[in-house]
C-alpha cells in the first residue's frame, strides 16, 4: 500500500485510501461500523489513527484470514485494498460463510515500473571454507528487456557483480556461491542498483543470514624428521575425529648419502607445488614442526604462506634443531608473520639453541589467555602448570613482534630487550593467527608428566585449546557479542549479551560500553550504553529496526572521562574498526515476499465482490457507505426438521403405545 508515493502526485495507495476516512467517519460512527486494519492479522483501529499516523508496514497480507474472522460477527464488509493476498484462497474460505464482501480497489494511476529481487533461496546453515549456494530470481515490470548489475556484498568487502539480462515484463534466475571464512553468523547482501523510476526501492535488496558451523578442522602438518614430538602431535591429531589431517614428515633430505636411486627410497614425493600453490587455502591450520625448508627447494612457496595468513589462515611453528633461526626463517616471508623476531641464520648454534631443562611459567600479561588455561580455576591452573614435567631445550628468539602476546616464558633467560625469553607466543598477522612454540619437548607434558603424577591429559588439553584458538573458535575470542535470536520482527526487543576483554584477554571490568546497531551500509540506526561487571560481562536490550534487512550490533569502548568513543591510533574508517571490540549480525524480517511483486491486483477484489453479492468500486466511483448493502448475502446453513410430518411416525407411535398397554395389563393381571 506504500507503493506510488514518489511517482503519483496524489500520493501512495495508502494516502489515497486515507482520503475515504473523512468521507466515511460520521456515517460509520452512526451505524456502528468498526474500522479494522489487516495484514498477517486483523487489528481494530480508530478513524483518528487511520487519518493521522497509521502506516502500512506489513509485508504479509492475508485477506482470507481477515474476512473469515470478520464473518463471525459481521454480515457485510467493505474491503479497501490493492488486491494483495500473499496466502491466497480468500474466495474459497469466505464463500461458504455468507458474508457479503464489497471491494474498493486502490490501484495505480501511473504504469508501474520496477526491478526486483523477487525470490532468494540459500542454505541457512553453512560450513567454514565450503561454498554456500545462492539462487535468486530477478523480475522486471513495465520495462523493455535490459541488463542489470546484481551485486553480492560479503560483510564490508567490495561487492562482486554479475550482469543479468532481464526480459520485458519477465524474470531471470541466477546462481552464486560464497565461501564463509569463519564460524558464527555470516551476513551477505544482494543488491540491484536503485533507479529513480523504481516503484519500490525495498525490493532492490535482500539480506542473507547464514549460520556457519565447522564441519572438520583441516590441518596440514609438515615435520622435518621423526621424533617423539612429531609422534605425539601426529597421534593426537589423528585421534580427533573432527580433524582432517594431512601430514608429511621427512625421513631423509637431499644431503643424505644413499646407495640407491631417490625414487626407490621415497615412500611418496613431497607434493610442494600441489600443497602450497593449489590447496593451501583449504586448510584451517598449517603447522611447521622442526622443519627446514631449504633442502626441499621451498623458497618460492614461502610467500604463499605469508599470503595465506594475511588472508585469514592460521600458522604455527614448533621448535627444534631444524626450526626458527637454525632454518634461516629470519630472512624469509614466514619470518614476517611469526609472533617472534627470529635471530639471523648466521647466529652461532650455542646462542640460537639452549639445551638446559626448565619449568616455563605463565607471563603476567597472559594470565587470562586461553592458551595458558589448563584448568578453569586460577589457583588450580597455576598448580597444574607447576606439576608439569620440565621442558628440555629451547630455540632462542630476539623478541616479540607484531604486537603479539608472551604466553609462556623462561624463568631466568632474557631476550634482546631484557625481558623474559618467550617459550610460547601468540598473535595475529593481517586477518590470520599465528603461534610459535620454541621447543620440541611439549610431549613431556603428556607421558612424562603422567608417569610422575598419574595424569597425562595436560598435553592433549593444551593442543586442543591451541588448535581451537588458531581456528578461531568463537568461544575463545577475546570479546564476544551474542543476541538471543538470529531473526526478529520490526521493533522487537533484541537481547544482547557480551563478554568483553582486551587482546591479551584481561577483562574490561566496570567499563562503559556503547552498543550500536548498524545497517548493511555501516550507518548507525540506534545505540545504547551499558556497563560491564568485574568479569567484563554485560546485558542490554535494543529495539530492532523497523525496516527489513541485515544488521550488526557492535560493542565499542567509551572513554571513561567524557563518554566519547575511545581513540584509536588509526585514521578515518580504520579508527572506527579499531575501536570495535566485537560484533554480531542479526536479521529483521517482515514475514513475506509481498514486495517482490508490487503490482495491484484488481481481479482478486472484483471476483470476491461478484461471488459474494457485493459491489466492486474504485476510488472515483465509491460513493457513501449507505450505497453498500449491509445484509448477509444468504442464510447460513439453516436446517429445519419436522419428524412428525410423516404418517410412518404416527403408525409407529400407535404401535408402541399398544405394546406398552398390553404389557402393563398382563403385569397387573
C-alpha positions as CSV (number, residue, x, y, z in Angstrom):
1,X,0.0,0.0,0.0
2,X,3.0,2.3,0.2
3,X,3.7,2.0,-3.5
4,X,3.4,5.0,-5.7
5,X,4.3,7.9,-3.3
6,X,7.2,9.2,-5.2
7,X,5.6,8.9,-8.7
8,X,2.0,9.8,-8.2
9,X,1.1,13.5,-7.4
10,X,-1.9,12.1,-5.4
11,X,0.4,10.1,-3.2
12,X,0.8,6.4,-2.4
13,X,-2.0,3.8,-2.5
14,X,-2.2,4.2,1.3
15,X,-2.6,8.0,1.0
16,X,-5.4,7.7,-1.5
17,X,-7.1,5.1,0.7
18,X,-7.0,7.5,3.6
19,X,-8.9,10.0,1.6
20,X,-12.0,7.9,2.4
21,X,-11.7,8.4,6.2
22,X,-13.1,12.0,6.4
23,X,-15.9,11.0,4.0
24,X,-17.0,7.9,6.0
25,X,-16.1,8.9,9.6
26,X,-19.5,10.2,10.7
27,X,-21.6,7.7,8.8
28,X,-19.6,4.7,10.1
29,X,-19.8,6.0,13.7
30,X,-23.6,6.5,13.4
31,X,-24.1,3.0,12.1
32,X,-21.6,1.4,14.4
33,X,-19.3,0.1,11.6
34,X,-15.8,-0.6,13.1
35,X,-12.6,0.1,11.2
36,X,-10.1,-2.9,11.0
37,X,-6.6,-2.9,9.5
38,X,-5.3,-6.3,8.3
39,X,-2.0,-7.8,7.3
40,X,-0.9,-11.1,8.9
41,X,-3.6,-10.5,11.5
42,X,-6.6,-8.1,12.0
43,X,-6.2,-5.1,14.2
44,X,-9.1,-2.7,15.2
45,X,-8.2,0.9,14.6
46,X,-9.9,4.2,15.2
47,X,-10.7,6.6,12.4
48,X,-8.3,9.1,14.0
49,X,-5.4,6.7,13.8
50,X,-6.2,5.9,10.2
51,X,-6.2,9.5,9.1
52,X,-3.2,10.7,11.2
53,X,-0.4,8.1,11.6
54,X,-1.3,4.6,10.6
55,X,1.4,3.1,8.3
56,X,1.0,0.1,6.1
57,X,4.2,-1.7,7.3
58,X,3.4,-5.4,7.0
59,X,4.7,-7.5,4.1
60,X,2.4,-10.5,4.7
61,X,-1.2,-9.6,3.7
62,X,-3.7,-12.5,4.4
63,X,-7.0,-11.3,3.1
64,X,-8.8,-14.7,3.6
65,X,-7.9,-14.8,7.3
66,X,-9.2,-11.3,7.8
67,X,-12.5,-11.9,6.0
68,X,-13.1,-15.3,7.8
69,X,-12.6,-13.6,11.1
70,X,-15.0,-10.8,10.2
71,X,-17.7,-13.3,9.2
72,X,-18.1,-14.4,12.8
73,X,-19.8,-11.1,13.8
74,X,-20.4,-9.1,10.7
75,X,-23.0,-9.5,7.9
76,X,-21.1,-7.4,5.4
77,X,-17.7,-5.8,5.0
78,X,-16.1,-3.1,2.8
79,X,-12.6,-4.0,1.8
80,X,-10.3,-1.1,0.7
81,X,-7.2,-2.7,-0.8
82,X,-4.8,-3.0,-3.7
83,X,-5.7,-6.7,-4.0
84,X,-2.6,-8.1,-2.3
85,X,-3.2,-11.5,-0.8
86,X,0.0,-13.5,-0.1
87,X,-1.7,-16.6,1.3
88,X,-4.3,-16.8,-1.5
89,X,-7.6,-18.7,-1.3
90,X,-9.7,-15.8,0.1
91,X,-12.7,-16.6,-2.0
92,X,-12.9,-20.3,-1.1
93,X,-12.7,-19.5,2.6
94,X,-15.3,-16.7,2.6
95,X,-17.9,-18.0,0.1
96,X,-19.3,-20.6,2.5
97,X,-19.8,-18.0,5.3
98,X,-22.5,-16.0,3.6
99,X,-20.5,-12.8,4.3
100,X,-21.2,-10.0,1.7
101,X,-17.9,-8.5,0.5
102,X,-17.8,-5.1,-1.0
103,X,-14.5,-4.1,-2.6
104,X,-12.9,-0.7,-3.2
105,X,-9.9,-1.1,-5.4
106,X,-6.9,1.2,-4.8
107,X,-4.8,0.9,-7.9
108,X,-2.0,2.9,-9.5
109,X,-2.8,5.8,-11.8
110,X,0.5,5.6,-13.5
111,X,2.1,2.5,-15.1
112,X,4.2,0.6,-12.5
113,X,7.9,0.4,-13.4
114,X,10.0,-1.8,-11.1
115,X,13.0,-4.1,-11.0
116,X,13.0,-6.5,-8.0
117,X,14.9,-9.4,-6.4
118,X,11.7,-11.4,-6.3
119,X,12.9,-14.6,-4.5
120,X,16.0,-15.9,-2.9
121,X,16.9,-19.4,-1.9
122,X,20.0,-20.3,0.0
123,X,21.3,-22.6,2.8
124,X,20.6,-21.1,6.2
125,X,23.4,-23.3,7.6
126,X,26.8,-23.4,6.0
127,X,30.3,-24.7,6.8
128,X,33.6,-23.0,7.0
129,X,35.6,-22.9,3.7
130,X,32.8,-24.7,1.9
131,X,30.7,-22.9,-0.7
132,X,27.1,-21.8,0.1
133,X,24.9,-21.7,-3.0
134,X,22.5,-18.8,-3.6
135,X,19.7,-18.9,-6.1
136,X,18.0,-15.6,-6.8
137,X,15.1,-14.7,-9.1
138,X,15.1,-11.2,-10.6
139,X,11.9,-9.8,-12.0
140,X,11.1,-6.7,-14.1
141,X,7.8,-4.9,-14.6
142,X,6.8,-2.2,-17.1
143,X,10.2,-2.1,-18.9
144,X,11.7,-3.4,-22.1
145,X,14.4,-6.0,-22.0
146,X,17.5,-4.6,-20.3
147,X,20.7,-5.6,-18.3
148,X,21.1,-5.0,-14.6
149,X,24.2,-5.4,-12.3
150,X,23.4,-7.7,-9.4
151,X,25.9,-7.0,-6.5
152,X,26.8,-9.5,-3.8
153,X,28.2,-7.9,-0.6
154,X,30.1,-10.0,2.0
155,X,30.1,-8.0,5.2
156,X,32.1,-4.9,4.5
157,X,34.0,-6.1,1.4
158,X,33.7,-4.7,-2.0
159,X,30.9,-6.3,-4.0
160,X,31.1,-8.9,-6.6
161,X,28.9,-8.0,-9.6
162,X,27.1,-10.3,-12.0
163,X,25.4,-8.8,-15.1
164,X,21.9,-10.3,-15.7
165,X,19.7,-9.8,-18.7
166,X,16.0,-9.2,-17.7
167,X,13.4,-9.9,-20.4
168,X,10.4,-7.5,-21.0
169,X,7.9,-7.9,-18.1
170,X,9.7,-11.2,-17.2
171,X,12.1,-12.9,-14.8
172,X,15.6,-14.4,-14.8
173,X,17.3,-16.8,-12.4
174,X,20.9,-16.5,-11.3
175,X,23.1,-18.7,-9.1
176,X,26.0,-17.5,-7.0
177,X,28.4,-19.0,-4.4
178,X,30.0,-17.6,-1.3
179,X,32.6,-19.3,1.0
180,X,32.3,-18.4,4.7
181,X,35.8,-17.9,6.2
182,X,34.9,-18.4,9.9
183,X,32.3,-19.9,12.2
184,X,29.4,-17.8,13.5
185,X,26.8,-15.8,11.7
186,X,27.8,-14.5,8.2
187,X,25.8,-11.6,6.7
188,X,25.6,-11.3,2.9
189,X,23.6,-8.8,0.8
190,X,22.2,-9.0,-2.7
191,X,21.5,-5.6,-4.3
192,X,20.3,-4.1,-7.5
193,X,21.1,-0.5,-8.5
194,X,18.5,2.0,-7.2
195,X,16.8,3.6,-10.2
196,X,14.6,6.8,-9.8
197,X,11.9,5.1,-11.8
198,X,11.6,2.1,-9.4
199,X,8.2,1.9,-7.8
200,X,9.6,0.0,-4.7
201,X,13.1,0.6,-3.5
202,X,12.8,-2.0,-0.7
203,X,12.7,-5.0,-3.2
204,X,16.1,-4.0,-4.7
205,X,17.9,-5.6,-1.8
206,X,17.8,-8.8,0.1
207,X,19.8,-9.7,3.3
208,X,21.0,-13.3,3.7
209,X,22.0,-14.6,7.2
210,X,24.0,-17.8,7.2
211,X,24.8,-19.7,10.4
212,X,28.3,-21.0,9.8
213,X,29.5,-24.2,11.5
214,X,32.7,-26.1,11.5
215,X,32.5,-29.5,9.7
216,X,36.0,-30.9,10.2
217,X,39.1,-28.9,11.1
218,X,41.5,-29.4,8.2
219,X,45.2,-29.4,9.3
220,X,48.5,-29.6,7.4
221,X,51.4,-30.9,9.4
222,X,54.9,-30.8,7.9
223,X,57.7,-32.3,10.2
224,X,61.4,-32.2,9.5
225,X,62.3,-35.5,10.9
226,X,60.8,-38.3,13.0
227,X,60.9,-37.5,16.7
228,X,59.0,-38.0,20.0
229,X,57.4,-34.6,19.5
230,X,56.3,-35.4,15.9
231,X,55.0,-38.8,17.0
232,X,52.9,-37.4,19.9
233,X,51.4,-34.5,17.9
234,X,50.5,-36.6,14.9
235,X,48.9,-39.2,17.1
236,X,46.9,-36.5,18.9
237,X,45.7,-35.0,15.6
238,X,44.8,-38.5,14.2
239,X,42.8,-39.4,17.3
240,X,40.5,-36.4,16.9
241,X,37.5,-37.5,14.8
242,X,36.8,-33.8,13.9
243,X,40.2,-33.2,12.4
244,X,41.0,-33.9,8.8
245,X,44.8,-34.3,8.9
246,X,47.3,-34.2,6.0
247,X,50.8,-34.9,7.4
248,X,54.3,-35.2,5.9
249,X,57.5,-36.0,7.8
250,X,60.9,-36.2,6.2
251,X,62.9,-39.4,6.6
252,X,65.9,-38.1,4.7
253,X,66.9,-35.0,2.8
254,X,68.9,-34.3,-0.4
255,X,72.2,-34.1,1.5
256,X,72.0,-37.6,2.9
257,X,74.3,-40.1,1.2
258,X,72.5,-43.1,-0.3
259,X,73.5,-46.1,-2.4
260,X,70.1,-46.3,-4.2
261,X,68.1,-44.1,-6.6
262,X,65.9,-41.4,-4.9
263,X,62.7,-42.9,-6.5
264,X,63.4,-46.2,-4.8
265,X,63.8,-44.6,-1.4
266,X,60.8,-42.2,-1.4
267,X,57.5,-43.5,0.1
268,X,55.8,-40.6,-1.6
269,X,57.2,-37.5,-3.2
270,X,56.8,-34.3,-1.2
271,X,54.0,-32.5,-3.2
272,X,55.1,-29.0,-2.5
273,X,53.5,-27.4,-5.6
274,X,50.2,-29.2,-5.1
275,X,50.1,-28.3,-1.3
276,X,51.3,-24.7,-1.4
277,X,50.0,-23.5,-4.7
278,X,46.7,-25.4,-5.2
279,X,45.3,-26.4,-1.8
280,X,46.9,-24.2,0.8
281,X,43.7,-22.1,1.2
282,X,41.7,-25.2,2.0
283,X,43.5,-25.7,5.3
284,X,42.3,-24.2,8.6
285,X,45.7,-24.6,10.3
286,X,49.3,-25.1,8.8
287,X,52.0,-26.4,11.2
288,X,55.7,-26.5,10.6
289,X,57.2,-28.8,13.2
290,X,61.0,-28.7,13.4
291,X,61.1,-28.2,9.6
292,X,63.9,-26.7,7.5
293,X,62.5,-25.6,4.1
294,X,65.9,-25.2,2.3
295,X,66.8,-28.8,1.4
296,X,63.4,-29.1,-0.5
297,X,63.7,-26.0,-2.6
298,X,60.7,-24.4,-0.9
299,X,61.9,-20.8,-1.0
300,X,59.4,-20.0,-3.8
301,X,56.5,-21.2,-1.7
302,X,57.2,-19.2,1.5
303,X,55.5,-16.1,0.2
304,X,52.4,-18.2,-0.2
305,X,52.4,-19.0,3.5
306,X,52.6,-15.2,4.2
307,X,49.6,-14.5,1.9
308,X,47.7,-17.4,3.4
309,X,48.0,-16.0,6.9
310,X,47.4,-12.4,5.8
311,X,44.0,-13.5,4.2
312,X,42.9,-15.2,7.4
313,X,44.7,-18.6,7.6
314,X,46.4,-19.9,10.8
315,X,50.0,-20.9,11.1
316,X,52.1,-22.5,13.9
317,X,55.8,-23.1,14.1
318,X,57.2,-25.6,16.6
319,X,60.8,-25.6,17.6
320,X,63.7,-28.0,17.3
321,X,67.2,-28.0,15.8
322,X,65.7,-27.6,12.3
323,X,63.5,-24.7,13.1
324,X,63.5,-20.9,13.6
325,X,67.0,-19.4,13.2
326,X,68.6,-22.8,12.6
327,X,66.5,-23.0,9.3
328,X,67.0,-19.4,8.3
329,X,63.4,-18.2,8.7
330,X,64.5,-14.7,9.7
331,X,65.3,-13.8,6.1
332,X,62.0,-15.2,4.7
333,X,58.4,-14.0,4.4
334,X,57.5,-16.6,7.0
335,X,59.7,-14.7,9.5
336,X,57.4,-11.7,8.9
337,X,54.3,-13.4,10.1
338,X,55.6,-15.1,13.2
339,X,54.8,-13.6,16.6
340,X,58.5,-13.6,17.5
341,X,61.5,-12.0,15.8
342,X,63.8,-14.8,14.6
343,X,67.5,-14.5,15.1
344,X,69.6,-14.3,11.9
345,X,70.7,-17.6,10.4
346,X,74.3,-16.7,11.0
347,X,73.8,-16.8,14.7
348,X,76.0,-19.4,16.4
349,X,74.3,-22.6,17.5
350,X,75.4,-22.0,21.0
351,X,73.4,-18.8,21.2
352,X,70.5,-20.0,19.0
353,X,69.7,-23.2,20.9
354,X,69.5,-23.8,24.7
355,X,69.7,-27.4,25.9
356,X,69.0,-27.0,29.6
357,X,65.9,-28.2,31.3
358,X,63.5,-25.6,32.7
359,X,60.0,-25.1,34.0
360,X,58.1,-22.4,31.9
361,X,55.8,-20.0,33.7
362,X,52.8,-18.0,32.6
363,X,53.6,-14.4,31.9
364,X,51.7,-11.8,34.0
365,X,50.1,-10.4,30.9
366,X,48.8,-13.8,29.8
367,X,47.0,-14.9,33.0
368,X,43.6,-14.9,31.2
369,X,44.8,-16.1,27.7
370,X,43.1,-19.4,26.7
371,X,46.5,-20.9,25.7
372,X,47.5,-20.6,29.4
373,X,44.4,-22.3,30.8
374,X,44.8,-26.0,31.8
375,X,42.1,-25.5,34.5
376,X,39.2,-23.1,34.8
377,X,40.0,-22.1,38.4
378,X,43.0,-19.7,38.6
379,X,44.6,-21.4,41.6
380,X,44.1,-24.9,40.1
381,X,45.5,-23.7,36.8
382,X,48.7,-22.3,38.4
383,X,49.2,-25.7,40.2
384,X,48.6,-27.6,37.0
385,X,51.4,-25.8,35.3
386,X,53.8,-26.3,38.2
387,X,53.2,-30.0,38.2
388,X,54.1,-30.5,34.5
389,X,57.4,-32.2,33.7
390,X,60.2,-29.7,32.8
391,X,60.9,-29.0,29.1
392,X,64.3,-29.7,27.7
393,X,65.8,-27.4,25.0
394,X,64.6,-24.0,23.6
395,X,65.0,-22.0,20.4
396,X,66.2,-18.6,21.3
397,X,64.5,-15.6,19.6
398,X,65.3,-11.9,19.6
399,X,62.0,-10.5,20.9
400,X,58.2,-10.4,20.4
401,X,56.9,-8.7,17.2
402,X,53.6,-7.8,15.6
403,X,52.1,-6.8,19.0
404,X,52.0,-10.4,20.0
405,X,51.5,-11.9,23.5
406,X,54.1,-13.7,25.5
407,X,52.1,-16.6,26.9
408,X,54.8,-18.8,28.5
409,X,58.3,-17.5,29.4
410,X,61.6,-18.9,30.6
411,X,62.1,-18.5,34.3
412,X,65.5,-16.9,34.0
413,X,66.8,-16.3,30.4
414,X,66.2,-12.9,28.8
415,X,65.6,-11.8,25.2
416,X,67.5,-9.0,23.4
417,X,65.2,-6.4,25.1
418,X,66.0,-7.7,28.6
419,X,62.5,-9.3,29.0
420,X,61.9,-12.9,29.9
421,X,62.7,-15.2,26.9
422,X,59.4,-16.3,25.3
423,X,58.7,-20.0,25.2
424,X,55.1,-19.7,23.7
425,X,54.0,-16.6,21.8
426,X,50.7,-16.0,20.0
427,X,49.4,-13.2,17.9
428,X,47.9,-12.2,14.6
429,X,49.1,-11.1,11.2
430,X,46.7,-9.5,8.8
431,X,43.4,-11.4,9.2
432,X,45.2,-14.6,10.4
433,X,46.5,-16.0,13.6
434,X,50.0,-17.3,14.4
435,X,51.6,-19.3,17.2
436,X,55.2,-20.0,18.0
437,X,56.3,-22.7,20.4
438,X,60.1,-22.5,20.8
439,X,60.7,-26.1,22.0
440,X,60.3,-29.7,20.6
441,X,59.6,-31.3,24.0
442,X,56.0,-30.4,24.8
443,X,55.3,-34.2,24.6
444,X,56.8,-34.3,28.1
445,X,53.6,-32.7,29.3
446,X,51.9,-35.9,28.4
447,X,53.8,-39.2,29.0
448,X,56.5,-37.8,31.4
449,X,54.0,-35.9,33.5
450,X,51.6,-38.8,33.5
451,X,54.4,-41.1,34.9
452,X,55.0,-38.7,37.7
453,X,51.5,-37.6,38.6
454,X,49.2,-40.2,37.0
455,X,47.5,-37.6,34.8
456,X,48.8,-37.4,31.2
457,X,46.0,-35.2,29.9
458,X,47.8,-31.9,30.0
459,X,49.4,-32.4,26.6
460,X,46.1,-33.0,24.9
461,X,44.3,-30.2,26.7
462,X,47.0,-27.7,25.7
463,X,47.0,-28.7,22.0
464,X,43.2,-29.0,21.8
465,X,43.0,-25.4,23.0
466,X,45.8,-24.3,20.7
467,X,44.1,-25.7,17.6
468,X,40.7,-24.2,18.6
469,X,42.4,-20.8,19.2
470,X,44.2,-21.0,15.8
471,X,41.0,-22.0,14.1
472,X,39.1,-19.1,15.7
473,X,36.7,-21.0,17.8
474,X,34.1,-18.3,18.8
475,X,34.2,-19.4,22.4
476,X,37.9,-18.5,22.6
477,X,37.7,-15.0,21.1
478,X,38.8,-12.2,23.4
479,X,35.5,-10.4,23.1
480,X,32.1,-11.9,22.1
481,X,28.7,-10.4,21.5
482,X,25.6,-12.5,21.1
483,X,21.9,-11.9,20.6
484,X,19.1,-14.2,21.9
485,X,17.8,-14.8,18.4
486,X,19.1,-14.7,14.8
487,X,16.0,-13.0,13.3
488,X,13.4,-10.5,14.6
489,X,10.3,-8.7,13.6
490,X,10.3,-4.9,13.2
491,X,10.6,-3.2,16.5
492,X,11.1,-6.4,18.5
493,X,13.3,-6.4,21.6
494,X,16.9,-7.6,20.9
495,X,18.5,-9.0,24.0
496,X,22.3,-8.6,23.8
497,X,24.9,-10.4,26.0
498,X,28.6,-9.6,25.8
499,X,31.9,-10.7,27.3
500,X,34.5,-8.1,26.6
501,X,38.2,-8.5,27.0
502,X,41.4,-6.9,25.7
503,X,43.6,-8.7,23.1
504,X,45.6,-10.2,25.9
505,X,42.3,-11.5,27.5
506,X,42.2,-9.4,30.7
507,X,38.5,-8.3,31.1
508,X,37.3,-4.8,30.6
509,X,35.9,-4.6,34.1
510,X,33.4,-2.0,35.2
511,X,33.7,0.0,31.9
512,X,31.2,1.9,29.9
513,X,30.4,0.3,26.6
514,X,28.3,1.6,23.7
515,X,26.2,-1.0,21.7
516,X,25.5,0.4,18.2
517,X,23.1,-1.1,15.7
518,X,24.5,-0.6,12.2
519,X,22.7,-1.3,8.9
520,X,24.2,-3.2,6.0
521,X,26.0,0.0,4.8
522,X,27.5,0.8,8.2
523,X,25.1,3.6,9.1
524,X,24.0,3.8,12.7
525,X,20.4,3.0,13.4
526,X,20.3,3.4,17.1
527,X,22.6,2.9,20.2
528,X,22.5,2.2,23.9
529,X,25.1,2.4,26.7
530,X,25.8,-0.2,29.3
531,X,28.4,-1.1,31.9
532,X,30.4,-4.3,32.3
533,X,30.7,-6.2,35.6
534,X,34.0,-7.3,37.1
535,X,34.4,-10.2,34.7
536,X,33.7,-8.0,31.6
537,X,30.1,-9.2,31.1
538,X,27.1,-7.0,30.3
539,X,23.5,-7.4,29.3
540,X,21.3,-4.9,27.4
541,X,18.2,-4.6,25.3
542,X,17.9,-2.9,21.9
543,X,14.8,-2.3,19.7
544,X,15.1,-4.0,16.3
545,X,14.9,-1.6,13.4
546,X,11.6,-1.0,11.6
547,X,13.0,-1.9,8.2
548,X,13.7,-5.4,7.0
549,X,17.4,-6.3,6.3
550,X,20.6,-7.4,7.8
551,X,22.1,-5.5,10.8
552,X,25.1,-5.7,13.1
553,X,25.2,-4.9,16.8
554,X,28.7,-3.6,17.6
555,X,30.3,-3.2,21.1
556,X,32.7,-0.2,21.4
557,X,34.6,1.2,24.5
558,X,33.7,4.6,25.7
559,X,36.3,7.0,27.1
560,X,36.0,6.9,30.9
561,X,36.3,10.7,31.2
562,X,33.7,12.1,28.8
563,X,31.8,9.2,27.4
564,X,33.1,9.6,23.9
565,X,34.3,6.6,21.8
566,X,37.8,5.6,22.8
567,X,40.5,6.9,20.5
568,X,42.4,4.6,18.1
569,X,45.8,5.1,16.5
570,X,44.4,4.9,13.0
571,X,42.8,7.3,10.6
572,X,39.2,7.5,9.5
573,X,37.3,4.3,8.9
574,X,40.3,2.3,10.2
575,X,40.0,4.0,13.6
576,X,36.3,3.1,13.8
577,X,37.2,-0.6,13.1
578,X,40.0,-0.5,15.7
579,X,37.6,0.7,18.4
580,X,35.2,-2.2,17.9
581,X,35.6,-5.0,20.5
582,X,33.2,-7.4,19.0
583,X,30.1,-7.6,16.8
584,X,27.3,-9.9,15.9
585,X,24.8,-9.9,13.0
586,X,21.1,-10.4,13.0
587,X,18.2,-10.1,10.6
588,X,14.9,-8.2,10.6
589,X,12.2,-9.9,8.6
590,X,8.7,-8.7,7.7
591,X,7.5,-12.3,7.2
592,X,6.8,-12.5,3.5
593,X,7.7,-11.6,-0.1
594,X,4.8,-9.4,-1.0
595,X,7.0,-6.5,-2.2
596,X,8.6,-8.8,-4.7
597,X,5.6,-8.2,-6.9
598,X,4.2,-4.8,-6.1
599,X,1.5,-4.7,-8.8
600,X,-2.0,-4.0,-7.7
601,X,-4.4,-6.9,-8.5
602,X,-7.9,-5.8,-9.4
603,X,-9.1,-9.3,-10.2
604,X,-8.9,-10.6,-6.6
605,X,-11.3,-7.9,-5.3
606,X,-13.6,-8.0,-8.3
607,X,-14.1,-11.7,-8.1
608,X,-14.7,-11.5,-4.3
609,X,-17.4,-8.9,-4.7
610,X,-19.2,-10.6,-7.6
611,X,-19.3,-14.1,-6.0
612,X,-20.5,-12.9,-2.6
613,X,-23.1,-10.5,-3.9
614,X,-21.1,-7.4,-3.1
615,X,-20.3,-4.3,-5.0
616,X,-17.0,-3.5,-6.7
617,X,-15.9,0.1,-7.0
618,X,-12.8,2.3,-7.5
619,X,-11.9,5.4,-5.6
620,X,-13.5,7.5,-8.3
621,X,-17.0,6.0,-8.0
622,X,-17.1,4.6,-4.5
623,X,-19.8,6.9,-3.1
624,X,-21.2,6.9,0.5
625,X,-21.3,4.0,2.9
626,X,-25.1,3.8,2.6
627,X,-24.6,2.6,-1.0
628,X,-23.3,-0.7,0.2
629,X,-25.8,-3.4,1.2
630,X,-25.2,-4.3,4.9
631,X,-27.2,-7.5,4.9
632,X,-25.8,-11.0,4.7
633,X,-25.7,-12.4,1.2
634,X,-27.6,-15.6,2.2
635,X,-28.8,-17.5,5.3
636,X,-26.1,-19.6,6.8
637,X,-26.9,-23.3,6.7
638,X,-30.4,-23.3,8.4
639,X,-31.8,-26.8,8.6
640,X,-35.5,-27.5,9.5
641,X,-36.5,-30.9,10.7
642,X,-40.3,-32.0,11.1
643,X,-40.2,-35.6,12.4
644,X,-43.9,-35.9,12.9
645,X,-44.9,-34.8,9.4
646,X,-44.6,-38.4,8.1
647,X,-47.5,-41.0,8.5
648,X,-45.0,-43.6,9.4
649,X,-44.1,-41.8,12.5
650,X,-47.8,-41.8,13.6
651,X,-48.2,-45.5,12.9
652,X,-45.0,-46.3,14.8
653,X,-46.1,-44.3,17.8
654,X,-49.6,-46.1,17.9
655,X,-47.9,-49.5,17.8
656,X,-45.5,-48.5,20.6
657,X,-48.4,-47.3,22.8
658,X,-50.4,-50.6,22.1
659,X,-47.5,-52.8,23.1
660,X,-47.0,-50.8,26.2
661,X,-50.7,-51.1,27.2
662,X,-50.8,-55.0,26.6
663,X,-47.6,-55.5,28.7
664,X,-48.8,-53.3,31.5
665,X,-52.2,-55.2,31.6
666,X,-50.5,-58.6,31.8
667,X,-48.3,-57.5,34.7
668,X,-51.2,-56.0,36.6
669,X,-53.3,-59.2,36.0
